[in-house]
């Protein structure tokens, strides 16, 4: 009788351990890593601008699906699932005066932003060299 009770407890413990392990695996699988290496990021997001905007510090514009233009200096990292990019925003003092209303950093020390890649429909250089 004792052996049967111990076996039932062991099976219950094993099943609980299996369930908890599966839940932890799902959490680990869902985590997003950010890639800052331009070569590896270009494999995830093979757009022409990925490698260029990660290696250069320049004046770039990202036009979004709702028509806004985000002024960035470079792309800092791209998520390994290809859904997000971390960028360094330009300040309003750095963008040229023209008809475009740019989304810029609010202050020089507040330049970081994350952008959903699927919301970007166009990328271009704001200033030519």
Secondary structure as UniProt FT lines:
FT   HELIX           2..30
FT   STRAND          34..35
FT   HELIX           38..44
FT   HELIX           48..55
FT   STRAND          60..64
FT   TURN            65..66
FT   STRAND          69..79
FT   TURN            80..81
FT   STRAND          84..89
FT   TURN            92..94
FT   STRAND          102..103
FT   TURN            108..109
FT   STRAND          112..116
FT   HELIX           117..119
FT   STRAND          120..125
//
